[in-house]
């Protein structure tokens, strides 16, 4: 019976890991879409641009940097 509890616990942990990684990917994709929308607008609000840059830096990766996020940050900084 102890093995059943152990297997259930491991399955729950794996499901939590998968759920968290999907939520992180969805949030990252949302921030990228927001940055693209700001790049397309002719005169975006400075506060929104700074917030988008901050979010892209946050979700761009710590050790392995996302190249698309880095390019978006650079383009948004030029837009400022």
Gaussian input, Z-matrix of N, CA and C with variables (Angstrom, degrees):
# hf/3-21g

backbone

0 1
 N
 C     1     B1
 C     2     B2     1     A1
 N     3     B3     2     A2     1     D1
 C     4     B4     3     A3     2     D2
 C     5     B5     4     A4     3     D3
 N     6     B6     5     A5     4     D4
 C     7     B7     6     A6     5     D5
 C     8     B8     7     A7     6     D6
 N     9     B9     8     A8     7     D7
 C    10    B10     9     A9     8     D8
 C    11    B11    10    A10     9     D9
 N    12    B12    11    A11    10    D10
 C    13    B13    12    A12    11    D11
 C    14    B14    13    A13    12    D12
 N    15    B15    14    A14    13    D13
 C    16    B16    15    A15    14    D14
 C    17    B17    16    A16    15    D15
 N    18    B18    17    A17    16    D16
 C    19    B19    18    A18    17    D17
 C    20    B20    19    A19    18    D18
 N    21    B21    20    A20    19    D19
 C    22    B22    21    A21    20    D20
 C    23    B23    22    A22    21    D21
 N    24    B24    23    A23    22    D22
 C    25    B25    24    A24    23    D23
 C    26    B26    25    A25    24    D24
 N    27    B27    26    A26    25    D25
 C    28    B28    27    A27    26    D26
 C    29    B29    28    A28    27    D27
 N    30    B30    29    A29    28    D28
 C    31    B31    30    A30    29    D29
 C    32    B32    31    A31    30    D30
 N    33    B33    32    A32    31    D31
 C    34    B34    33    A33    32    D32
 C    35    B35    34    A34    33    D33
 N    36    B36    35    A35    34    D34
 C    37    B37    36    A36    35    D35
 C    38    B38    37    A37    36    D36
 N    39    B39    38    A38    37    D37
 C    40    B40    39    A39    38    D38
 C    41    B41    40    A40    39    D39
 N    42    B42    41    A41    40    D40
 C    43    B43    42    A42    41    D41
 C    44    B44    43    A43    42    D42
 N    45    B45    44    A44    43    D43
 C    46    B46    45    A45    44    D44
 C    47    B47    46    A46    45    D45
 N    48    B48    47    A47    46    D46
 C    49    B49    48    A48    47    D47
 C    50    B50    49    A49    48    D48
 N    51    B51    50    A50    49    D49
 C    52    B52    51    A51    50    D50
 C    53    B53    52    A52    51    D51
 N    54    B54    53    A53    52    D52
 C    55    B55    54    A54    53    D53
 C    56    B56    55    A55    54    D54
 N    57    B57    56    A56    55    D55
 C    58    B58    57    A57    56    D56
 C    59    B59    58    A58    57    D57
 N    60    B60    59    A59    58    D58
 C    61    B61    60    A60    59    D59
 C    62    B62    61    A61    60    D60
 N    63    B63    62    A62    61    D61
 C    64    B64    63    A63    62    D62
 C    65    B65    64    A64    63    D63
 N    66    B66    65    A65    64    D64
 C    67    B67    66    A66    65    D65
 C    68    B68    67    A67    66    D66
 N    69    B69    68    A68    67    D67
 C    70    B70    69    A69    68    D68
 C    71    B71    70    A70    69    D69
 N    72    B72    71    A71    70    D70
 C    73    B73    72    A72    71    D71
 C    74    B74    73    A73    72    D72
 N    75    B75    74    A74    73    D73
 C    76    B76    75    A75    74    D74
 C    77    B77    76    A76    75    D75
 N    78    B78    77    A77    76    D76
 C    79    B79    78    A78    77    D77
 C    80    B80    79    A79    78    D78
 N    81    B81    80    A80    79    D79
 C    82    B82    81    A81    80    D80
 C    83    B83    82    A82    81    D81
 N    84    B84    83    A83    82    D82
 C    85    B85    84    A84    83    D83
 C    86    B86    85    A85    84    D84
 N    87    B87    86    A86    85    D85
 C    88    B88    87    A87    86    D86
 C    89    B89    88    A88    87    D87
 N    90    B90    89    A89    88    D88
 C    91    B91    90    A90    89    D89
 C    92    B92    91    A91    90    D90
 N    93    B93    92    A92    91    D91
 C    94    B94    93    A93    92    D92
 C    95    B95    94    A94    93    D93
 N    96    B96    95    A95    94    D94
 C    97    B97    96    A96    95    D95
 C    98    B98    97    A97    96    D96
 N    99    B99    98    A98    97    D97
 C   100   B100    99    A99    98    D98
 C   101   B101   100   A100    99    D99
 N   102   B102   101   A101   100   D100
 C   103   B103   102   A102   101   D101
 C   104   B104   103   A103   102   D102
 N   105   B105   104   A104   103   D103
 C   106   B106   105   A105   104   D104
 C   107   B107   106   A106   105   D105
 N   108   B108   107   A107   106   D106
 C   109   B109   108   A108   107   D107
 C   110   B110   109   A109   108   D108
 N   111   B111   110   A110   109   D109
 C   112   B112   111   A111   110   D110
 C   113   B113   112   A112   111   D111
 N   114   B114   113   A113   112   D112
 C   115   B115   114   A114   113   D113
 C   116   B116   115   A115   114   D114
 N   117   B117   116   A116   115   D115
 C   118   B118   117   A117   116   D116
 C   119   B119   118   A118   117   D117
 N   120   B120   119   A119   118   D118
 C   121   B121   120   A120   119   D119
 C   122   B122   121   A121   120   D120
 N   123   B123   122   A122   121   D121
 C   124   B124   123   A123   122   D122
 C   125   B125   124   A124   123   D123
 N   126   B126   125   A125   124   D124
 C   127   B127   126   A126   125   D125
 C   128   B128   127   A127   126   D126
 N   129   B129   128   A128   127   D127
 C   130   B130   129   A129   128   D128
 C   131   B131   130   A130   129   D129
 N   132   B132   131   A131   130   D130
 C   133   B133   132   A132   131   D131
 C   134   B134   133   A133   132   D132
 N   135   B135   134   A134   133   D133
 C   136   B136   135   A135   134   D134
 C   137   B137   136   A136   135   D135
 N   138   B138   137   A137   136   D136
 C   139   B139   138   A138   137   D137
 C   140   B140   139   A139   138   D138
 N   141   B141   140   A140   139   D139
 C   142   B142   141   A141   140   D140
 C   143   B143   142   A142   141   D141
 N   144   B144   143   A143   142   D142
 C   145   B145   144   A144   143   D143
 C   146   B146   145   A145   144   D144
 N   147   B147   146   A146   145   D145
 C   148   B148   147   A147   146   D146
 C   149   B149   148   A148   147   D147
 N   150   B150   149   A149   148   D148
 C   151   B151   150   A150   149   D149
 C   152   B152   151   A151   150   D150
 N   153   B153   152   A152   151   D151
 C   154   B154   153   A153   152   D152
 C   155   B155   154   A154   153   D153
 N   156   B156   155   A155   154   D154
 C   157   B157   156   A156   155   D155
 C   158   B158   157   A157   156   D156
 N   159   B159   158   A158   157   D157
 C   160   B160   159   A159   158   D158
 C   161   B161   160   A160   159   D159
 N   162   B162   161   A161   160   D160
 C   163   B163   162   A162   161   D161
 C   164   B164   163   A163   162   D162
 N   165   B165   164   A164   163   D163
 C   166   B166   165   A165   164   D164
 C   167   B167   166   A166   165   D165
 N   168   B168   167   A167   166   D166
 C   169   B169   168   A168   167   D167
 C   170   B170   169   A169   168   D168
 N   171   B171   170   A170   169   D169
 C   172   B172   171   A171   170   D170
 C   173   B173   172   A172   171   D171
 N   174   B174   173   A173   172   D172
 C   175   B175   174   A174   173   D173
 C   176   B176   175   A175   174   D174
 N   177   B177   176   A176   175   D175
 C   178   B178   177   A177   176   D176
 C   179   B179   178   A178   177   D177
 N   180   B180   179   A179   178   D178
 C   181   B181   180   A180   179   D179
 C   182   B182   181   A181   180   D180
 N   183   B183   182   A182   181   D181
 C   184   B184   183   A183   182   D182
 C   185   B185   184   A184   183   D183
 N   186   B186   185   A185   184   D184
 C   187   B187   186   A186   185   D185
 C   188   B188   187   A187   186   D186
 N   189   B189   188   A188   187   D187
 C   190   B190   189   A189   188   D188
 C   191   B191   190   A190   189   D189
 N   192   B192   191   A191   190   D190
 C   193   B193   192   A192   191   D191
 C   194   B194   193   A193   192   D192
 N   195   B195   194   A194   193   D193
 C   196   B196   195   A195   194   D194
 C   197   B197   196   A196   195   D195
 N   198   B198   197   A197   196   D196
 C   199   B199   198   A198   197   D197
 C   200   B200   199   A199   198   D198
 N   201   B201   200   A200   199   D199
 C   202   B202   201   A201   200   D200
 C   203   B203   202   A202   201   D201
 N   204   B204   203   A203   202   D202
 C   205   B205   204   A204   203   D203
 C   206   B206   205   A205   204   D204
 N   207   B207   206   A206   205   D205
 C   208   B208   207   A207   206   D206
 C   209   B209   208   A208   207   D207
 N   210   B210   209   A209   208   D208
 C   211   B211   210   A210   209   D209
 C   212   B212   211   A211   210   D210
 N   213   B213   212   A212   211   D211
 C   214   B214   213   A213   212   D212
 C   215   B215   214   A214   213   D213
 N   216   B216   215   A215   214   D214
 C   217   B217   216   A216   215   D215
 C   218   B218   217   A217   216   D216
 N   219   B219   218   A218   217   D217
 C   220   B220   219   A219   218   D218
 C   221   B221   220   A220   219   D219
 N   222   B222   221   A221   220   D220
 C   223   B223   222   A222   221   D221
 C   224   B224   223   A223   222   D222
 N   225   B225   224   A224   223   D223
 C   226   B226   225   A225   224   D224
 C   227   B227   226   A226   225   D225
 N   228   B228   227   A227   226   D226
 C   229   B229   228   A228   227   D227
 C   230   B230   229   A229   228   D228
 N   231   B231   230   A230   229   D229
 C   232   B232   231   A231   230   D230
 C   233   B233   232   A232   231   D231
 N   234   B234   233   A233   232   D232
 C   235   B235   234   A234   233   D233
 C   236   B236   235   A235   234   D234
 N   237   B237   236   A236   235   D235
 C   238   B238   237   A237   236   D236
 C   239   B239   238   A238   237   D237

   B1=1.4504
   B2=1.5222
   B3=1.3225
   B4=1.4612
   B5=1.5262
   B6=1.3345
   B7=1.4647
   B8=1.5234
   B9=1.3175
   B10=1.4605
   B11=1.5291
   B12=1.3159
   B13=1.4618
   B14=1.5311
   B15=1.3219
   B16=1.4574
   B17=1.5275
   B18=1.3162
   B19=1.4568
   B20=1.5294
   B21=1.3216
   B22=1.4611
   B23=1.5249
   B24=1.3195
   B25=1.4569
   B26=1.5311
   B27=1.3293
   B28=1.4645
   B29=1.5219
   B30=1.3230
   B31=1.4593
   B32=1.5261
   B33=1.3102
   B34=1.4660
   B35=1.5275
   B36=1.3292
   B37=1.4686
   B38=1.5249
   B39=1.3142
   B40=1.4684
   B41=1.5262
   B42=1.3275
   B43=1.4685
   B44=1.5205
   B45=1.3231
   B46=1.4648
   B47=1.5260
   B48=1.3097
   B49=1.4606
   B50=1.5231
   B51=1.3102
   B52=1.4621
   B53=1.5271
   B54=1.3234
   B55=1.4591
   B56=1.5130
   B57=1.3289
   B58=1.4638
   B59=1.5243
   B60=1.3218
   B61=1.4643
   B62=1.5269
   B63=1.3332
   B64=1.4658
   B65=1.5198
   B66=1.3227
   B67=1.4634
   B68=1.5248
   B69=1.3316
   B70=1.4546
   B71=1.5255
   B72=1.3269
   B73=1.4679
   B74=1.5225
   B75=1.3202
   B76=1.4662
   B77=1.5245
   B78=1.3209
   B79=1.4621
   B80=1.5305
   B81=1.3256
   B82=1.4599
   B83=1.5241
   B84=1.3135
   B85=1.4592
   B86=1.5301
   B87=1.3370
   B88=1.4592
   B89=1.5235
   B90=1.3367
   B91=1.4686
   B92=1.5267
   B93=1.3256
   B94=1.4623
   B95=1.5232
   B96=1.3230
   B97=1.4566
   B98=1.5202
   B99=1.3205
   B100=1.4581
   B101=1.5275
   B102=1.3316
   B103=1.4648
   B104=1.5221
   B105=1.3193
   B106=1.4672
   B107=1.5225
   B108=1.3306
   B109=1.4594
   B110=1.5302
   B111=1.3280
   B112=1.4625
   B113=1.5253
   B114=1.3324
   B115=1.4608
   B116=1.5226
   B117=1.3219
   B118=1.4606
   B119=1.5260
   B120=1.3338
   B121=1.4590
   B122=1.5277
   B123=1.3242
   B124=1.4715
   B125=1.5306
   B126=1.3130
   B127=1.4696
   B128=1.5274
   B129=1.3220
   B130=1.4661
   B131=1.5243
   B132=1.3127
   B133=1.4575
   B134=1.5278
   B135=1.3179
   B136=1.4589
   B137=1.5217
   B138=1.3193
   B139=1.4613
   B140=1.5308
   B141=1.3287
   B142=1.4624
   B143=1.5315
   B144=1.3200
   B145=1.4658
   B146=1.5260
   B147=1.3207
   B148=1.4608
   B149=1.5256
   B150=1.3286
   B151=1.4646
   B152=1.5255
   B153=1.3260
   B154=1.4617
   B155=1.5252
   B156=1.3263
   B157=1.4691
   B158=1.5245
   B159=1.3288
   B160=1.4622
   B161=1.5244
   B162=1.3241
   B163=1.4589
   B164=1.5265
   B165=1.3331
   B166=1.4587
   B167=1.5225
   B168=1.3103
   B169=1.4682
   B170=1.5226
   B171=1.3258
   B172=1.4603
   B173=1.5241
   B174=1.3229
   B175=1.4607
   B176=1.5257
   B177=1.3094
   B178=1.4559
   B179=1.5069
   B180=1.2969
   B181=1.4544
   B182=1.5108
   B183=1.3133
   B184=1.4553
   B185=1.5271
   B186=1.3211
   B187=1.4615
   B188=1.5267
   B189=1.3060
   B190=1.4661
   B191=1.5230
   B192=1.3212
   B193=1.4650
   B194=1.5254
   B195=1.3191
   B196=1.4539
   B197=1.5253
   B198=1.3358
   B199=1.4652
   B200=1.5277
   B201=1.3196
   B202=1.4671
   B203=1.5235
   B204=1.3193
   B205=1.4669
   B206=1.5213
   B207=1.3227
   B208=1.4656
   B209=1.5216
   B210=1.3340
   B211=1.4608
   B212=1.5253
   B213=1.3374
   B214=1.4629
   B215=1.5211
   B216=1.3194
   B217=1.4684
   B218=1.5255
   B219=1.3283
   B220=1.4660
   B221=1.5329
   B222=1.3172
   B223=1.4738
   B224=1.5244
   B225=1.3361
   B226=1.4640
   B227=1.5281
   B228=1.3267
   B229=1.4584
   B230=1.5256
   B231=1.3290
   B232=1.4696
   B233=1.5166
   B234=1.3378
   B235=1.4638
   B236=1.5311
   B237=1.3472
   B238=1.4650
   B239=1.5164
   A1=111.37
   A2=116.01
   A3=119.68
   A4=111.34
   A5=116.68
   A6=120.19
   A7=111.40
   A8=116.69
   A9=120.48
   A10=109.80
   A11=116.76
   A12=120.68
   A13=111.47
   A14=115.82
   A15=120.12
   A16=110.67
   A17=117.59
   A18=121.77
   A19=110.17
   A20=118.08
   A21=121.36
   A22=111.40
   A23=116.96
   A24=121.62
   A25=110.76
   A26=116.72
   A27=120.91
   A28=110.63
   A29=117.10
   A30=120.71
   A31=110.80
   A32=117.47
   A33=121.49
   A34=110.71
   A35=116.58
   A36=119.62
   A37=111.85
   A38=117.28
   A39=120.80
   A40=110.30
   A41=117.17
   A42=120.51
   A43=111.68
   A44=117.34
   A45=120.55
   A46=111.50
   A47=116.57
   A48=120.97
   A49=110.94
   A50=117.24
   A51=121.26
   A52=110.31
   A53=117.37
   A54=121.07
   A55=112.61
   A56=117.09
   A57=120.48
   A58=111.84
   A59=117.96
   A60=119.84
   A61=110.65
   A62=118.19
   A63=120.28
   A64=111.38
   A65=117.13
   A66=120.14
   A67=110.27
   A68=117.28
   A69=121.25
   A70=110.91
   A71=117.03
   A72=120.72
   A73=110.83
   A74=117.90
   A75=121.45
   A76=110.65
   A77=116.82
   A78=121.14
   A79=110.70
   A80=116.20
   A81=120.58
   A82=110.63
   A83=117.22
   A84=122.11
   A85=110.67
   A86=117.83
   A87=121.56
   A88=110.85
   A89=117.12
   A90=119.81
   A91=111.21
   A92=117.50
   A93=120.03
   A94=110.63
   A95=117.68
   A96=120.90
   A97=110.87
   A98=116.82
   A99=121.01
   A100=110.61
   A101=116.48
   A102=120.13
   A103=111.25
   A104=117.25
   A105=119.71
   A106=111.22
   A107=116.39
   A108=119.82
   A109=110.68
   A110=116.94
   A111=120.20
   A112=111.37
   A113=116.88
   A114=119.62
   A115=111.78
   A116=116.91
   A117=120.18
   A118=112.63
   A119=118.20
   A120=119.83
   A121=109.82
   A122=117.25
   A123=119.44
   A124=113.80
   A125=118.64
   A126=120.32
   A127=109.29
   A128=117.07
   A129=119.39
   A130=111.62
   A131=115.44
   A132=121.90
   A133=109.27
   A134=116.77
   A135=121.96
   A136=111.32
   A137=116.40
   A138=120.27
   A139=110.77
   A140=117.50
   A141=121.00
   A142=110.91
   A143=116.89
   A144=120.60
   A145=109.80
   A146=117.15
   A147=120.34
   A148=111.23
   A149=116.26
   A150=120.21
   A151=110.98
   A152=116.91
   A153=120.78
   A154=111.07
   A155=117.22
   A156=121.32
   A157=109.75
   A158=116.36
   A159=120.16
   A160=111.03
   A161=116.98
   A162=120.44
   A163=111.97
   A164=117.10
   A165=119.50
   A166=111.20
   A167=117.28
   A168=119.80
   A169=110.88
   A170=115.48
   A171=119.87
   A172=111.59
   A173=117.02
   A174=120.77
   A175=112.82
   A176=118.89
   A177=122.01
   A178=114.05
   A179=117.88
   A180=121.54
   A181=111.41
   A182=115.37
   A183=119.98
   A184=111.04
   A185=117.11
   A186=120.24
   A187=111.02
   A188=117.29
   A189=121.37
   A190=107.51
   A191=115.56
   A192=121.07
   A193=110.86
   A194=115.33
   A195=122.34
   A196=107.72
   A197=116.76
   A198=121.11
   A199=111.72
   A200=117.22
   A201=119.89
   A202=110.60
   A203=116.80
   A204=120.48
   A205=111.23
   A206=116.52
   A207=119.44
   A208=111.70
   A209=117.14
   A210=120.45
   A211=111.22
   A212=116.25
   A213=119.22
   A214=111.13
   A215=116.96
   A216=120.70
   A217=109.84
   A218=115.96
   A219=120.09
   A220=111.04
   A221=117.22
   A222=120.95
   A223=111.08
   A224=117.60
   A225=120.11
   A226=111.27
   A227=117.19
   A228=120.00
   A229=110.65
   A230=116.58
   A231=119.01
   A232=111.00
   A233=115.97
   A234=120.56
   A235=111.03
   A236=117.14
   A237=120.30
   A238=108.89
   D1=-30.92
   D2=178.83
   D3=-64.89
   D4=-33.84
   D5=179.34
   D6=-66.17
   D7=-34.44
   D8=179.21
   D9=-64.08
   D10=-44.18
   D11=178.56
   D12=-64.28
   D13=-38.98
   D14=178.95
   D15=-64.57
   D16=-44.75
   D17=179.64
   D18=-64.89
   D19=-42.29
   D20=177.49
   D21=-61.88
   D22=-40.72
   D23=179.08
   D24=-63.81
   D25=-42.62
   D26=179.29
   D27=-65.83
   D28=-41.13
   D29=178.26
   D30=-62.50
   D31=-42.16
   D32=178.22
   D33=-62.50
   D34=-42.41
   D35=178.91
   D36=-64.00
   D37=-40.21
   D38=178.69
   D39=-65.38
   D40=-42.38
   D41=178.18
   D42=-63.34
   D43=-38.74
   D44=176.02
   D45=-63.93
   D46=-40.64
   D47=179.20
   D48=-64.02
   D49=-44.12
   D50=178.68
   D51=-64.29
   D52=-43.36
   D53=179.37
   D54=-62.59
   D55=-42.99
   D56=178.96
   D57=-65.62
   D58=-39.72
   D59=179.97
   D60=-67.36
   D61=-36.37
   D62=176.69
   D63=-67.55
   D64=-40.09
   D65=178.65
   D66=-64.28
   D67=-40.19
   D68=179.40
   D69=-65.01
   D70=-42.26
   D71=179.10
   D72=-65.34
   D73=-38.97
   D74=179.20
   D75=-64.79
   D76=-41.85
   D77=179.85
   D78=-66.42
   D79=-41.33
   D80=178.32
   D81=-62.10
   D82=-43.49
   D83=179.55
   D84=-64.48
   D85=-38.50
   D86=179.53
   D87=-64.58
   D88=-41.15
   D89=-179.92
   D90=-68.77
   D91=-34.57
   D92=176.51
   D93=-66.53
   D94=-41.61
   D95=178.75
   D96=-63.73
   D97=-38.34
   D98=177.35
   D99=-63.30
   D100=-40.62
   D101=179.26
   D102=-65.93
   D103=-41.34
   D104=177.35
   D105=-63.05
   D106=-38.95
   D107=179.02
   D108=-64.89
   D109=-38.80
   D110=177.83
   D111=-66.93
   D112=-34.85
   D113=178.67
   D114=-68.28
   D115=-29.80
   D116=-178.86
   D117=-79.65
   D118=-23.77
   D119=-179.58
   D120=-74.65
   D121=143.82
   D122=-176.40
   D123=-68.37
   D124=-40.74
   D125=179.79
   D126=-140.16
   D127=84.38
   D128=-178.74
   D129=-75.26
   D130=159.53
   D131=177.79
   D132=-67.68
   D133=136.47
   D134=-177.70
   D135=-62.13
   D136=-39.04
   D137=-179.67
   D138=-63.85
   D139=-40.26
   D140=179.07
   D141=-66.57
   D142=-38.30
   D143=179.39
   D144=-65.70
   D145=-44.50
   D146=179.08
   D147=-63.60
   D148=-38.96
   D149=177.91
   D150=-65.67
   D151=-39.64
   D152=178.47
   D153=-65.12
   D154=-40.58
   D155=177.93
   D156=-62.85
   D157=-43.52
   D158=179.79
   D159=-62.25
   D160=-43.83
   D161=-179.80
   D162=-66.63
   D163=-38.32
   D164=177.94
   D165=-66.09
   D166=-37.91
   D167=176.58
   D168=-65.55
   D169=-37.14
   D170=-179.58
   D171=-67.30
   D172=-43.20
   D173=-176.39
   D174=-99.28
   D175=8.51
   D176=179.37
   D177=-80.55
   D178=-9.94
   D179=179.86
   D180=105.99
   D181=146.66
   D182=-179.14
   D183=-91.67
   D184=-53.48
   D185=-178.32
   D186=-97.97
   D187=-46.01
   D188=179.05
   D189=-102.28
   D190=100.05
   D191=-175.89
   D192=-74.63
   D193=137.49
   D194=175.65
   D195=-78.84
   D196=119.01
   D197=-175.07
   D198=-64.78
   D199=-35.31
   D200=178.98
   D201=-64.57
   D202=-40.46
   D203=178.09
   D204=-65.06
   D205=-40.53
   D206=178.56
   D207=-63.43
   D208=-39.94
   D209=178.16
   D210=-67.22
   D211=-38.98
   D212=177.86
   D213=-64.80
   D214=-40.36
   D215=178.11
   D216=-60.90
   D217=-45.02
   D218=-179.34
   D219=-62.72
   D220=-44.00
   D221=-179.97
   D222=-66.23
   D223=-37.93
   D224=178.30
   D225=-68.52
   D226=-36.22
   D227=178.17
   D228=-67.05
   D229=-35.00
   D230=176.28
   D231=-68.38
   D232=-31.19
   D233=-179.61
   D234=-69.81
   D235=-28.96
   D236=178.06
   D237=-65.90

